[in-house]
Amino acid sequence: MKTLKEYVWDWDGVGLGQQALFTLTSYETELIDGGSVLEHMQETSTVAAYVIAMATALYCVSRLSKRSSIVRILRVSSCRIVEISEAITSVTGRRAVLLGSKSSNKGLPVQTLRLEIYRLEEVMLYDLIRAIDQEADIEILSVTSLYGESGSR
């Protein structure tokens, strides 16, 4: 009888099909006295289920490690960035990073800040910024769009 490790390392589709065919044809006589074919088929399908579960878990871990579903990047450009930054700090307890400044069409200096936020904070911070400055340019980006598909910094 093979162990789980032997099934995983030696697995190929042809071998599994041949084993299933062998199981069905060689144990016909034992169907009458206790159903050992059924037990053998359960063991074989259990190995396949473990392999599928392991592949699914690895896929989910790789997707979650990118943090794209949980964390977002908030980027705000405004003439009133100091007030916005203070309001964000008082609400979230985190300080936003000032990225730089440029001149607007009206000659006023427009500054940009960036902050990592959680998905549940998006609406609250969007409304807070709009209450301070109606003309602020607000972008909410996923981590993958900013850092690439790897999601690392």
N, C-alpha and C positions, 0 to 999 in steps of 0.2 A: 504494500500500500504506500503510495507517495504521500509526502508531507505537503503542507501548504506552500512551503518555500520551493520545493521541487516543481509544483504545479506552476507557480509564478515564473520561475526562471526558465522552465522548459516549455512554456505554453506557446502553441501555435494553433491556428484555426483548424488545420488539417488533422493534427493529432487529437484535438478535442473531438472532432467529428468522428474520427476512427474509433476513439475510445467509447463514445456514446453508441455507435453501431455495434461494437464488440459487446458492450454491456447488454444491449437489447437481444442480441442473438445467442450469446453464450449462457445466459441465465434463464432461458425459457423453462427449463425443468424445475427451477427453484421458485418459480412464481407460485406454484401450488403449496409449497411448504414454508411459508413465512415471509415472503416479500423482500428478499435481500437485494433484488434489483432496485426496488424503490429506495432502500437505504443507500445504495451505491450512487444512484442518481441524485439524491439529496446532498451527498458529500461533494459531488462534482459541481452541482449548481451553487453550493455554498462558496466554493473557491471562486467561481466566476463572480458571484455577488461581492465578495471581498475585493476582488480586483477592480470592479466597477466603482465600489465605494471609495477605494483608495485613490483612483484617478479623479473622481469627483471632488474629494477633499483637497487634493493638490491643486486642482483648478481654482477652487474657491479661495484657498489661501493665497494664491498668486494674485487673484483679483483684489482681495482685501488689502494686500500689502501695498498696493498703489494708493490707497486711502482716497481714491477719487469719489467714492460714494459717501464719505463722511466729511471730509475737509474740503473747503473751497477757499479761493483767494479773492478777497475784496480789494478792488482798486478804485480809488476815488480821486477825481481831479476837480478842484474847486478854488475859488478866490477866498473862501472862508475856511481853509483847511485846519487852521489852529482850533477854531471852535468845534469843528467836526471831530478832530483828534481827541480833544478833551472830553467830548460827550461819549465817544466810543470807549475811552479809557475808564470813565466813570461807570459805564454800563457793564462792560465785559471784564474789566480788571486787567486787560492786556494793552500794551502800548503799540500803536501802529508805527510802521517804518516810513519815514519821509523819503520819497524817491528823488524828487527834484522839482524845479519850477521852470516855467516858461511864461511868455507874455501872451495874453489873449488878444482878441480883435479890438477890445475896448481899451487896451493898454494896461490892464490890471494884471498883476502877477498870478498865474494859476499854478498851484502846487499839487503834487500827486502823492498819495500815501497808499500803503499796502498793508494788509493784515490777513492772517490765516483765520478763517472763521469756520464754525461748525454749520452744517446744513440747516439746523434748527434756528440759527441766529440770522439767517438771510433776510427774512421779512422784517424782523424787528429792527435790524440795522439799516435796511433800506428806508423804512419809514422814518427813522431817527434822522438820517442824513437829509431826506427830503424836507423834513420839518425845519432844519437849519438853513439849507440852501436848495431852493427849487431848481436852480440851473446847474447843479453839480452833475458831473459825468460819472456814473456809477457802473462798474463792471464787476460781475461775479463770475469767476473762471474756475473750472475744475483743475485739480492738480496736474492731471495728464495733459491738458492743453497748455499749461505753462511750462512744465518740466519735461514733456515728451512722454512717450508710451511707457518708459521704465518707471516713471513716477518718483524717481530719486532726485535729490537735490545736489 
